[in-house]
Amino acid sequence: MAINVYLLLEVRNMGTPRATVDVYKVCPTYEDALDVYREKVGEPKTIREDHGPDGLSHVWWLDEDATGSASITRYTLTGNIEEA
């Protein structure tokens, strides 16, 4: 069985020794991940979509600037999924 999950993470201070990556949540839908971002940060000012050359990978970049951005990345998982 294959299912999609959506990982919301944020990268700050990119390119500096103080770079930080925060993983906020793995969500069942893009909309759920976007709602988590809205709760944590607010409404995104910009959203840019990237599709990989294979047509399978998909990333939404939120509030990009020179120091970082948040992103929602779709991953396809196969096999049995169990709750931790």
PyMOL commands that place a pseudoatom at each C-alpha (Angstrom):
pseudoatom trace, name=CA, resn=MET, resi=1, chain=A, elem=C, hetatm=0, pos=[0.000, 0.000, 0.000]
pseudoatom trace, name=CA, resn=ALA, resi=2, chain=A, elem=C, hetatm=0, pos=[1.303, 3.486, -0.847]
pseudoatom trace, name=CA, resn=ILE, resi=3, chain=A, elem=C, hetatm=0, pos=[0.218, 6.648, 0.945]
pseudoatom trace, name=CA, resn=ASN, resi=4, chain=A, elem=C, hetatm=0, pos=[1.270, 10.274, 0.689]
pseudoatom trace, name=CA, resn=VAL, resi=5, chain=A, elem=C, hetatm=0, pos=[2.364, 12.283, 3.722]
pseudoatom trace, name=CA, resn=TYR, resi=6, chain=A, elem=C, hetatm=0, pos=[3.267, 15.963, 3.890]
pseudoatom trace, name=CA, resn=LEU, resi=7, chain=A, elem=C, hetatm=0, pos=[6.237, 17.141, 5.978]
pseudoatom trace, name=CA, resn=LEU, resi=8, chain=A, elem=C, hetatm=0, pos=[6.232, 20.757, 7.195]
pseudoatom trace, name=CA, resn=LEU, resi=9, chain=A, elem=C, hetatm=0, pos=[9.640, 22.131, 8.121]
pseudoatom trace, name=CA, resn=GLU, resi=10, chain=A, elem=C, hetatm=0, pos=[11.348, 25.500, 8.417]
pseudoatom trace, name=CA, resn=VAL, resi=11, chain=A, elem=C, hetatm=0, pos=[14.979, 26.472, 7.754]
pseudoatom trace, name=CA, resn=ARG, resi=12, chain=A, elem=C, hetatm=0, pos=[16.294, 29.685, 9.326]
pseudoatom trace, name=CA, resn=ASN, resi=13, chain=A, elem=C, hetatm=0, pos=[19.688, 31.431, 9.181]
pseudoatom trace, name=CA, resn=MET, resi=14, chain=A, elem=C, hetatm=0, pos=[20.634, 29.389, 6.123]
pseudoatom trace, name=CA, resn=GLY, resi=15, chain=A, elem=C, hetatm=0, pos=[24.302, 29.696, 5.167]
pseudoatom trace, name=CA, resn=THR, resi=16, chain=A, elem=C, hetatm=0, pos=[25.419, 30.678, 8.663]
pseudoatom trace, name=CA, resn=PRO, resi=17, chain=A, elem=C, hetatm=0, pos=[26.843, 28.689, 11.592]
pseudoatom trace, name=CA, resn=ARG, resi=18, chain=A, elem=C, hetatm=0, pos=[23.524, 29.322, 13.365]
pseudoatom trace, name=CA, resn=ALA, resi=19, chain=A, elem=C, hetatm=0, pos=[21.399, 27.555, 10.721]
pseudoatom trace, name=CA, resn=THR, resi=20, chain=A, elem=C, hetatm=0, pos=[18.368, 25.870, 12.249]
pseudoatom trace, name=CA, resn=VAL, resi=21, chain=A, elem=C, hetatm=0, pos=[15.915, 23.331, 10.862]
pseudoatom trace, name=CA, resn=ASP, resi=22, chain=A, elem=C, hetatm=0, pos=[12.625, 22.777, 12.678]
pseudoatom trace, name=CA, resn=VAL, resi=23, chain=A, elem=C, hetatm=0, pos=[10.361, 19.882, 11.712]
pseudoatom trace, name=CA, resn=TYR, resi=24, chain=A, elem=C, hetatm=0, pos=[6.872, 20.950, 12.706]
pseudoatom trace, name=CA, resn=LYS, resi=25, chain=A, elem=C, hetatm=0, pos=[4.697, 18.012, 11.750]
pseudoatom trace, name=CA, resn=VAL, resi=26, chain=A, elem=C, hetatm=0, pos=[4.019, 15.171, 9.333]
pseudoatom trace, name=CA, resn=CYS, resi=27, chain=A, elem=C, hetatm=0, pos=[0.449, 15.554, 8.088]
pseudoatom trace, name=CA, resn=PRO, resi=28, chain=A, elem=C, hetatm=0, pos=[-1.933, 13.417, 6.023]
pseudoatom trace, name=CA, resn=THR, resi=29, chain=A, elem=C, hetatm=0, pos=[-2.751, 16.265, 3.576]
pseudoatom trace, name=CA, resn=TYR, resi=30, chain=A, elem=C, hetatm=0, pos=[-1.195, 19.431, 2.180]
pseudoatom trace, name=CA, resn=GLU, resi=31, chain=A, elem=C, hetatm=0, pos=[-4.071, 21.441, 3.622]
pseudoatom trace, name=CA, resn=ASP, resi=32, chain=A, elem=C, hetatm=0, pos=[-3.404, 20.072, 7.122]
pseudoatom trace, name=CA, resn=ALA, resi=33, chain=A, elem=C, hetatm=0, pos=[0.279, 21.019, 6.869]
pseudoatom trace, name=CA, resn=LEU, resi=34, chain=A, elem=C, hetatm=0, pos=[-0.656, 24.517, 5.659]
pseudoatom trace, name=CA, resn=ASP, resi=35, chain=A, elem=C, hetatm=0, pos=[-3.068, 24.888, 8.602]
pseudoatom trace, name=CA, resn=VAL, resi=36, chain=A, elem=C, hetatm=0, pos=[-0.225, 24.001, 11.027]
pseudoatom trace, name=CA, resn=TYR, resi=37, chain=A, elem=C, hetatm=0, pos=[1.947, 26.691, 9.398]
pseudoatom trace, name=CA, resn=ARG, resi=38, chain=A, elem=C, hetatm=0, pos=[-0.870, 29.220, 9.721]
pseudoatom trace, name=CA, resn=GLU, resi=39, chain=A, elem=C, hetatm=0, pos=[-1.222, 28.393, 13.444]
pseudoatom trace, name=CA, resn=LYS, resi=40, chain=A, elem=C, hetatm=0, pos=[2.544, 28.671, 14.089]
pseudoatom trace, name=CA, resn=VAL, resi=41, chain=A, elem=C, hetatm=0, pos=[3.514, 31.587, 11.829]
pseudoatom trace, name=CA, resn=GLY, resi=42, chain=A, elem=C, hetatm=0, pos=[0.430, 33.082, 10.209]
pseudoatom trace, name=CA, resn=GLU, resi=43, chain=A, elem=C, hetatm=0, pos=[-0.812, 33.248, 6.645]
pseudoatom trace, name=CA, resn=PRO, resi=44, chain=A, elem=C, hetatm=0, pos=[2.102, 32.726, 4.214]
pseudoatom trace, name=CA, resn=LYS, resi=45, chain=A, elem=C, hetatm=0, pos=[2.898, 35.804, 2.142]
pseudoatom trace, name=CA, resn=THR, resi=46, chain=A, elem=C, hetatm=0, pos=[4.285, 33.704, -0.721]
pseudoatom trace, name=CA, resn=ILE, resi=47, chain=A, elem=C, hetatm=0, pos=[3.878, 30.094, -1.848]
pseudoatom trace, name=CA, resn=ARG, resi=48, chain=A, elem=C, hetatm=0, pos=[5.966, 28.676, -4.702]
pseudoatom trace, name=CA, resn=GLU, resi=49, chain=A, elem=C, hetatm=0, pos=[5.450, 25.145, -6.031]
pseudoatom trace, name=CA, resn=ASP, resi=50, chain=A, elem=C, hetatm=0, pos=[8.194, 22.884, -7.404]
pseudoatom trace, name=CA, resn=HIS, resi=51, chain=A, elem=C, hetatm=0, pos=[7.617, 19.617, -9.220]
pseudoatom trace, name=CA, resn=GLY, resi=52, chain=A, elem=C, hetatm=0, pos=[10.505, 17.221, -9.648]
pseudoatom trace, name=CA, resn=PRO, resi=53, chain=A, elem=C, hetatm=0, pos=[11.518, 15.943, -13.082]
pseudoatom trace, name=CA, resn=ASP, resi=54, chain=A, elem=C, hetatm=0, pos=[10.114, 12.516, -12.199]
pseudoatom trace, name=CA, resn=GLY, resi=55, chain=A, elem=C, hetatm=0, pos=[6.663, 14.056, -11.729]
pseudoatom trace, name=CA, resn=LEU, resi=56, chain=A, elem=C, hetatm=0, pos=[6.402, 12.436, -8.309]
pseudoatom trace, name=CA, resn=SER, resi=57, chain=A, elem=C, hetatm=0, pos=[8.175, 14.846, -5.982]
pseudoatom trace, name=CA, resn=HIS, resi=58, chain=A, elem=C, hetatm=0, pos=[6.353, 17.990, -4.967]
pseudoatom trace, name=CA, resn=VAL, resi=59, chain=A, elem=C, hetatm=0, pos=[7.491, 20.847, -2.693]
pseudoatom trace, name=CA, resn=TRP, resi=60, chain=A, elem=C, hetatm=0, pos=[5.692, 24.025, -1.677]
pseudoatom trace, name=CA, resn=TRP, resi=61, chain=A, elem=C, hetatm=0, pos=[8.079, 26.803, -0.516]
pseudoatom trace, name=CA, resn=LEU, resi=62, chain=A, elem=C, hetatm=0, pos=[6.482, 29.214, 1.978]
pseudoatom trace, name=CA, resn=ASP, resi=63, chain=A, elem=C, hetatm=0, pos=[7.759, 32.725, 2.695]
pseudoatom trace, name=CA, resn=GLU, resi=64, chain=A, elem=C, hetatm=0, pos=[11.150, 32.282, 0.986]
pseudoatom trace, name=CA, resn=ASP, resi=65, chain=A, elem=C, hetatm=0, pos=[13.850, 34.876, 1.517]
pseudoatom trace, name=CA, resn=ALA, resi=66, chain=A, elem=C, hetatm=0, pos=[17.642, 35.017, 1.497]
pseudoatom trace, name=CA, resn=THR, resi=67, chain=A, elem=C, hetatm=0, pos=[17.940, 33.472, 4.975]
pseudoatom trace, name=CA, resn=GLY, resi=68, chain=A, elem=C, hetatm=0, pos=[15.544, 30.550, 4.648]
pseudoatom trace, name=CA, resn=SER, resi=69, chain=A, elem=C, hetatm=0, pos=[11.995, 29.399, 4.168]
pseudoatom trace, name=CA, resn=ALA, resi=70, chain=A, elem=C, hetatm=0, pos=[9.422, 26.937, 5.315]
pseudoatom trace, name=CA, resn=SER, resi=71, chain=A, elem=C, hetatm=0, pos=[8.448, 24.071, 3.064]
pseudoatom trace, name=CA, resn=ILE, resi=72, chain=A, elem=C, hetatm=0, pos=[5.841, 21.386, 2.736]
pseudoatom trace, name=CA, resn=THR, resi=73, chain=A, elem=C, hetatm=0, pos=[7.207, 18.308, 0.984]
pseudoatom trace, name=CA, resn=ARG, resi=74, chain=A, elem=C, hetatm=0, pos=[5.102, 15.403, -0.232]
pseudoatom trace, name=CA, resn=TYR, resi=75, chain=A, elem=C, hetatm=0, pos=[6.578, 11.957, 0.397]
pseudoatom trace, name=CA, resn=THR, resi=76, chain=A, elem=C, hetatm=0, pos=[5.088, 8.677, -0.790]
pseudoatom trace, name=CA, resn=LEU, resi=77, chain=A, elem=C, hetatm=0, pos=[5.468, 5.875, 1.734]
pseudoatom trace, name=CA, resn=THR, resi=78, chain=A, elem=C, hetatm=0, pos=[4.966, 2.213, 0.925]
pseudoatom trace, name=CA, resn=GLY, resi=79, chain=A, elem=C, hetatm=0, pos=[4.340, -0.698, 3.242]
pseudoatom trace, name=CA, resn=ASN, resi=80, chain=A, elem=C, hetatm=0, pos=[2.571, -0.909, 6.551]
pseudoatom trace, name=CA, resn=ILE, resi=81, chain=A, elem=C, hetatm=0, pos=[2.288, 2.338, 8.471]
pseudoatom trace, name=CA, resn=GLU, resi=82, chain=A, elem=C, hetatm=0, pos=[1.942, 2.070, 12.225]
pseudoatom trace, name=CA, resn=GLU, resi=83, chain=A, elem=C, hetatm=0, pos=[1.459, 4.707, 14.843]
pseudoatom trace, name=CA, resn=ALA, resi=84, chain=A, elem=C, hetatm=0, pos=[4.335, 5.229, 17.273]
for i in range(1, 84): cmd.bond("trace and resi %d" % i, "trace and resi %d" % (i + 1))
show_as sticks, trace
zoom trace
